[in-house]
Amino acid sequence: MHAKLLVPMESPTTVETPPLGAEDAGAEPSAAARRRLIWTIAGIVIGGLLLVGIGLLASERSAAESEWAGTVLASPQAKPEIVLTDTSGQPYDLRAETAGTTTILMFGYTSCPDVCPINLASLDGALDELGDNRSNGVRVVFVTVDPERDTPEVLRRYLDQFDSNFVGLTGTPEEIRAAQAAADVPGAVRDPQTTPDGYTVGHASQLIAYQPDGQARIVYPFGTRQSDWTRDLRRLLTGEQPS
Amino acid sequence: MRWWCVAVNESWSWVPRPYLGVWVLCIGLLVSHAVATRRHQRRHPESLDGREGRRAVWFALGVGMLWLASDWPVGALGAGYLSSIHMLQYMLYTLGAAPLMMLGTPEWMARAIVERTHSAAAVRLLTRPLVAAILFNLVLLATHAPVSVDTLRSTQVGNFVLDMIWLFSGLLLWAPVIGPITEWRARSAPARIVYLFCAAALIPMIPGGFIAFASQPLYGTYELAPRVGVSALDDQQMAGVLMKIGNIPIIWAVMGVIWFRWYESEQRSARRRQPVRGARSAAASRTADVTVVSRETVAASGSGRIEPPTPTGADLN
């Protein structure tokens, strides 16, 4: 019986480039080649999964494996006696107003291009994460080091971008200098180089965490992330102290 | 002058800062493509198919997309300021530069590259749909893990490696669909549609969702970067949304094109098969005489593969 194949006919004059790869040329791959192929695929998949797994594990930082995100002070530091002016123009006594609360004290200025907005945003995000604990007495106090530009109104407007509960304090340059000294942070220095937005001010970028007993045991450097703040503030709010 | 973008602890500035390495790479690619094409055309004038100009345009557009994704401002913003722009870069590499460069690469050039680099077997393996889909999504997951982003974004070499990994993963993704070596493409249109949907539309929705709905910034690089008009969390949510649905217009458009072309070709085939009035009896007799696929014949061919018959005088009659 005469049988023919039903296949598309190529023009006999067409010169085809030979396909690359032995299996595409119609040759049956040997058992060794097939084994090699399976091992290669398995290697790629396992290697990739390992890579992803390591990446995900390394990015997970549990509380157990990490100590406090800030620097634990060798000896506790008492909350300074600072009386400045708040954004409503009233005197604000730091010790009296924040007594019995967890207080985060920081120095900065509203035109700060990098450190201050990042610190404030991280804190704001962490406090949001705490939810109901937020009203449990975490106070954030922002003292300007640029009283010339940071009037109470400017300060209020700036802090409201983050949280209307953040306290803004200002005063005379002498009062601000004294406050920095009392809090044991380096004094701010106005940068002689001006920028298109005016001048910049070099200032201490750390945040000091005072616990309800009025003592600071941890100082948080710039670069403390929101997740670190969330974890540490939870611990501070439960009264946990660094050992 | 930096040669590639990198995360820097400086306030964002709109003063242009081009990256030397990006320009060298892009110009190098364009010149290599043009020189190779011209040399091939001189040596093989019979191989001209009239689509050289179109391919040159595709390739130039692909390189343009590569430049856009890597150079200032997108490169700089993605490297150190905004995770949403980091995600946009990923899209530009994998869904823009890679397919356009692939469309602009002629078959002879692709064959020459894999033959000269002795990488035919490896490339064939990597561009198999299943392998390509797995690798593409592994790259997606690995290069968006916070530890990878924070590590690679901190150096110029890291950024270069990240960008090139994205470009190559994009080439892998598109090879089974529009690869220049035609016999390495997925064989049927439905297979290509299913492949694209699974590889590029389905899986990215999962990490995209995680990123979009995370309650805290995941990437230290972007969280601690000087702000560029948007908070770190809002920026991250935009990045997540972009990963989740940003690919839809491109992937679904391509799937649509494949489907319509397939539908049209099926229609044409059906029209060709439809017997012409008056010739029905003749056609019926020819069909009975000619078109029988014999199992015995296939088995006798040894490999089980149906080979085109050698045209003979009897067959052509």
Interface residues (C-beta under 8 A of the other chain):
Chain A: A3 K4 L5 L6 V7 P8 M9 E10 P12 T17 P19 L20 G21 E23 D24 G26 A27 E28 L37 T40 I41 I44 V45 G48 L49 L51 V52 G55 L56 A58 S59 P113 D114 P117 I118 A121 S122 G125 E129 F222 G223 R225 Q226 S227 T230
Chain B: N9 S11 E107 W108 R111 V114 E115 A120 A121 R124 L125 V131 I134 L135 L138 V139 L141 A142 A145 P146 V147 S148 I181 E183 W184 S215 Q216 P217 L218 G220 E223 L224 A225 P226 R227 S231 A232 L233 V290 T291 V292 V293 S294 E296 T297 V298 S303 R305 I306 E307 P308 P309 P311 D315
